[in-house]
Amino acid sequence: MRFSPSRFTRSRFSPFRSGPSRFSRSPSGPSRSGPSRSGPSRSGPSSPRLFGRVPLAGRYPAAVALSLLALSPYLILTTATTLMEPRLMRDLGATRFELQLTGGMSNAAYAFGAVAAADLVQRVARRHLYLICEAGFVVSSLLALSAPGIGLFTTGVILQGLCTGMLLVSALPPLVTGHPIGRMATTAAVVSLGLFGMVAFGPLVGGLVGSLGGWRPLFAGLATLAAIGLTVGALGFEGNEPPARRARFDWLAIPLAFGTTALPFLGVSWLTRGSFGDPAFYLPVACGLICGLFLVGGQYRKASPLMPVRPISNTLPVVGTVNAMLVGACFTALLELTERYLTDEAHCSPLRTGVLVTPQIAGVFVAAVLFRRLVATRWTPYLALSGTVSVAIGAAVLLAVSTANASAVVPVAALFLGFGAGAGVTPGLFLAGFSVPSAQIGPTFALVELLRSEAAFLVGPVLLHAALTTGLGRGFHLTVTVTLAITVLGALFLVTLYALGGARPQPPDLASWLSGRSTAYHSPALAAAIRRK
């Protein structure tokens, strides 16, 4: 069985040489916009007066720079905060629960922001959305660094997450679809480094701040990076004609996305001051997961959905999405467990802890280089699976850690974990993105990031609380064993799912995908091999 785009997505394309012509009005997803080699935008007729004011329009380095500057500041912060907690608690007069709640709701805002942006780009030009959100990140960073107490700090960090989630959908699709096919390999590596390279860099930054102080200068630096991104965006981000200015607000997807993100993260944050048996934990988590089921199910059944759930419900995109969720969750859990073990059990300083897990940066870099070479070949699904295997190896190595040998064992494990994150998540993201028409890559990224974030930032805190409840010395190894089992079973499930689909390794048809004529992957339906029998 070969997958073909549904009627409502197919109608939005027409053949073109350097980019699609103006798309027909459709609420099914945002139009493709972004830099191109020629004057016109990919998403609609251009205004010569507008593009005359964009001196760096169409230049690939500018597109790379504005994408990295949009995502990197916040992604660094997501893994830096843990090692900064003692300083933040002292300077802000905050409790551990308040900081956990701040981080959890900020991650929720990131996931929700991606979905909200997928809706907004139907009515608002991507350039305008990018500039507004980048300016919002600058303001939110200034709020956080000037905060005298936890209230204003929490507000700033949550707004940082919201702006970054929206920047993901406004900045990445033009980078992926707005340039010639020869740039795709480099773009894939840039996306990998932008998403997980900065995450891997966070613990070192957090360790430096945790040991030497200076979290306010850190936020000032993040605001500066965002201001540079705002400047580059103003000089290089082309405008576009939104595909559906009068599209109605999606009263199904947006409220459900809010519940899916806010409620579970609120419940998990309670574990810092409560237990698994508290209603304040399990009720929000249960309600949030129910919202998520209704969100995905509703989008699947809808004729013109905000996010293309039905097109990615085939073998390759499902394998890629589940792989990204699995790797993201297990990587985040193992990183949090390792950092807490090093600081609380091995009594390492925040700086030493950050240095010991720094080899994960090298692992992410190697994965990005490999993905650059393999993205246009038939080996992308295997690279994604290798990421899951690498995370399992990292977990197995961590089982040997003790307070005496942590300095030798943790860097080895961190190398495997970094490679696993880079090789498992971004290729999975592209397996989903290449399985839908190129104009829908924005909402597809939003959906995958929503699911990945949901898995990553729910599993990690739950496993960490379980380890602390048992006693960190014994609980660390017990919880790592559980994580290893989840990773191995998940890998076996993915291999089985791939085999049952009857999928054959195939290189993506990037030329047809970029032109809008078809999807890059023609994936068989789930369990197609069994159905044929």
FENRAWO-V155122 format. One record per backbone hydrogen bond with DSSP energy under -0.5 kcal/mol. NH is the residue of the N-H (numbers start at 0). CO is the residue of the C=O. E is the energy in kcal/mol with one decimal. If there is no record, write none. Layout:
nh = {NH;NH}
co = {CO;CO}
e = {E;E}
//
This chain:
nh = {8;9;10;11;12;22;28;32;41;43;47;50;51;52;53;54;55;56;57;58;59;62;63;64;65;66;67;68;69;70;71;74;75;76;77;78;78;79;80;83;83;84;84;87;88;89;90;91;92;93;98;99;100;101;102;103;104;105;106;107;108;109;110;111;112;113;114;115;116;117;118;119;120;121;122;123;128;129;130;131;132;133;134;135;136;137;138;139;140;141;142;143;144;145;146;149;152;153;154;155;156;157;158;159;160;161;162;163;164;165;166;167;168;169;170;171;171;174;175;176;177;182;183;186;187;188;189;190;191;192;193;194;195;196;196;197;199;200;201;202;204;205;206;207;208;209;210;211;212;217;218;219;220;221;222;223;224;225;226;227;228;229;230;231;232;233;234;235;236;237;241;243;246;250;253;255;256;257;258;259;260;261;262;263;264;265;266;267;268;269;269;270;271;272;273;277;280;281;282;283;284;285;286;287;288;289;290;291;292;293;294;295;296;297;298;299;300;301;304;308;311;312;314;317;318;319;320;321;322;323;324;325;326;327;328;329;330;331;332;333;334;335;336;337;338;339;340;341;342;343;344;344;345;347;352;353;354;355;356;357;359;360;362;363;364;365;366;367;368;369;370;371;372;373;374;376;379;382;383;384;385;386;387;388;389;390;391;392;393;394;395;396;397;398;399;400;405;407;408;409;411;412;413;414;415;416;417;418;419;420;421;422;423;424;425;427;428;429;430;431;432;433;434;435;437;439;440;443;444;445;446;447;448;449;450;451;452;453;454;455;456;457;458;459;461;462;463;464;465;466;467;468;469;470;474;475;476;477;478;479;480;481;482;483;484;485;486;487;488;489;490;491;492;493;494;495;496;497;498;499;500;501;501;502;508;509;512;513;514;515;515;516;517;519;520;522;525;527;528;529;530;531;532;532}
co = {5;5;6;8;9;42;25;30;33;40;45;46;47;49;50;52;234;53;235;55;57;58;59;60;61;62;63;64;65;66;67;70;71;72;73;74;75;75;76;79;80;80;81;83;84;85;86;87;88;88;94;95;96;97;98;99;100;101;102;103;104;105;106;107;108;109;110;111;112;113;114;115;116;118;119;119;124;125;126;127;128;129;130;131;132;133;134;135;136;137;138;139;140;141;143;91;148;149;150;151;152;153;154;155;156;157;158;159;160;161;162;163;164;165;166;166;167;170;171;172;173;179;180;182;183;184;185;186;187;188;189;190;191;191;192;192;195;196;197;198;200;201;202;203;204;205;206;207;208;213;214;215;216;217;218;219;220;221;222;223;224;225;226;227;228;229;230;231;232;235;239;121;243;248;249;251;252;253;254;255;256;257;258;258;260;261;262;263;264;265;266;267;268;269;269;274;277;277;278;278;280;281;282;283;284;285;286;287;288;289;290;291;292;293;294;295;296;297;301;306;307;309;523;313;314;315;316;317;318;319;320;321;322;323;324;325;326;327;328;329;330;331;332;333;334;335;336;337;338;339;339;340;340;341;348;349;350;351;352;354;356;357;358;359;360;361;362;363;364;365;366;367;368;369;370;373;376;378;379;380;381;382;383;384;385;386;387;388;389;390;391;392;393;394;396;397;401;404;404;405;407;408;409;410;411;412;413;414;415;416;417;418;419;420;420;423;424;425;426;427;428;429;431;432;512;436;437;439;440;441;442;443;444;445;446;447;448;449;450;451;452;454;454;455;457;458;459;460;461;462;463;464;465;466;470;471;472;473;474;475;476;477;478;479;480;481;482;483;484;485;486;487;488;489;490;491;492;493;494;495;496;497;498;497;519;507;508;509;510;511;512;511;511;433;433;520;312;524;499;499;526;527;528;529}
e = {-0.6;-2.5;-1.7;-1.3;-1.5;-0.7;-0.6;-0.6;-0.6;-0.6;-0.6;-2.4;-1.7;-1.7;-1.5;-0.6;-3.4;-1.6;-0.6;-1.8;-0.5;-1.8;-2.5;-2.6;-2.6;-1.6;-2.5;-2.6;-1.1;-1.6;-2.9;-1.9;-2.3;-1.4;-1.7;-0.7;-0.7;-0.8;-1.6;-0.6;-0.9;-0.7;-0.9;-2.3;-3.1;-1.9;-2.8;-2.5;-0.9;-0.9;-1.8;-2.6;-2.8;-2.0;-2.6;-2.7;-2.6;-1.7;-2.2;-2.1;-2.2;-1.9;-2.0;-2.7;-2.7;-1.5;-1.2;-2.7;-2.4;-1.6;-1.2;-2.3;-2.6;-1.1;-1.9;-2.3;-2.3;-3.0;-2.5;-2.5;-2.5;-2.7;-2.2;-2.2;-2.1;-1.8;-2.2;-2.7;-2.3;-2.0;-2.2;-2.1;-2.5;-1.5;-1.1;-0.7;-1.4;-2.9;-2.0;-2.3;-2.4;-2.5;-2.0;-1.9;-2.0;-2.2;-2.6;-2.2;-2.3;-1.8;-2.1;-2.0;-1.0;-1.7;-2.8;-0.5;-1.5;-1.0;-2.1;-2.9;-1.8;-2.0;-1.4;-2.5;-2.5;-1.7;-2.4;-2.7;-2.0;-2.5;-3.0;-2.4;-2.4;-0.9;-0.7;-1.1;-2.3;-1.2;-1.1;-0.5;-1.6;-3.1;-2.6;-2.1;-2.3;-3.0;-2.0;-2.8;-2.2;-1.5;-2.0;-2.1;-2.4;-2.3;-2.4;-2.0;-2.5;-2.3;-2.2;-2.3;-2.5;-2.4;-2.0;-2.9;-2.6;-2.1;-1.7;-2.0;-2.5;-0.7;-0.7;-2.4;-2.0;-1.4;-1.8;-1.2;-2.7;-2.1;-2.3;-2.6;-1.7;-2.9;-1.2;-0.5;-1.3;-2.0;-2.3;-2.7;-1.8;-0.9;-0.6;-1.4;-1.6;-2.0;-1.3;-1.5;-1.9;-1.9;-1.9;-0.6;-1.6;-2.5;-2.6;-2.6;-2.4;-2.1;-2.2;-2.0;-2.1;-2.4;-2.4;-2.5;-2.7;-2.6;-2.2;-1.9;-1.8;-1.5;-0.5;-2.3;-1.0;-1.7;-2.7;-2.2;-2.7;-2.6;-2.6;-2.8;-2.2;-2.1;-2.3;-2.8;-2.8;-2.4;-2.3;-2.4;-2.7;-2.1;-2.3;-2.5;-2.4;-2.3;-2.5;-2.4;-2.5;-2.2;-2.4;-2.5;-2.1;-2.7;-0.6;-1.6;-2.3;-3.2;-2.7;-2.5;-2.3;-2.4;-1.4;-0.9;-1.6;-2.7;-1.7;-2.4;-2.2;-2.4;-2.2;-2.3;-2.3;-2.4;-2.6;-2.0;-1.3;-1.8;-2.1;-2.3;-0.7;-2.1;-2.3;-1.9;-2.3;-1.5;-1.2;-2.2;-2.4;-2.0;-1.9;-2.2;-2.5;-2.3;-2.3;-2.4;-1.9;-1.0;-1.7;-1.7;-1.1;-1.4;-2.4;-2.0;-0.7;-2.2;-3.0;-1.8;-1.6;-2.5;-2.7;-2.1;-2.5;-2.5;-2.3;-3.0;-2.1;-1.9;-0.5;-0.6;-2.3;-2.2;-2.3;-1.5;-2.4;-3.0;-1.0;-1.0;-0.6;-2.3;-1.5;-1.7;-2.7;-2.2;-2.2;-2.6;-2.7;-2.0;-2.3;-2.9;-2.7;-2.2;-2.1;-3.1;-2.6;-0.7;-2.2;-1.5;-1.5;-2.6;-2.5;-2.4;-2.1;-2.2;-2.4;-2.4;-1.8;-1.3;-4.3;-2.1;-0.6;-1.9;-2.7;-2.5;-1.9;-1.9;-2.5;-2.7;-2.3;-2.4;-2.3;-2.6;-2.7;-2.3;-2.3;-2.3;-2.3;-2.3;-2.4;-2.3;-2.6;-2.5;-2.4;-2.8;-1.3;-0.5;-1.2;-1.3;-2.3;-1.7;-2.0;-3.0;-1.7;-0.9;-0.7;-1.7;-1.1;-1.6;-2.0;-0.7;-0.5;-1.6;-2.3;-0.7;-2.0;-2.1;-0.6;-0.7}
//
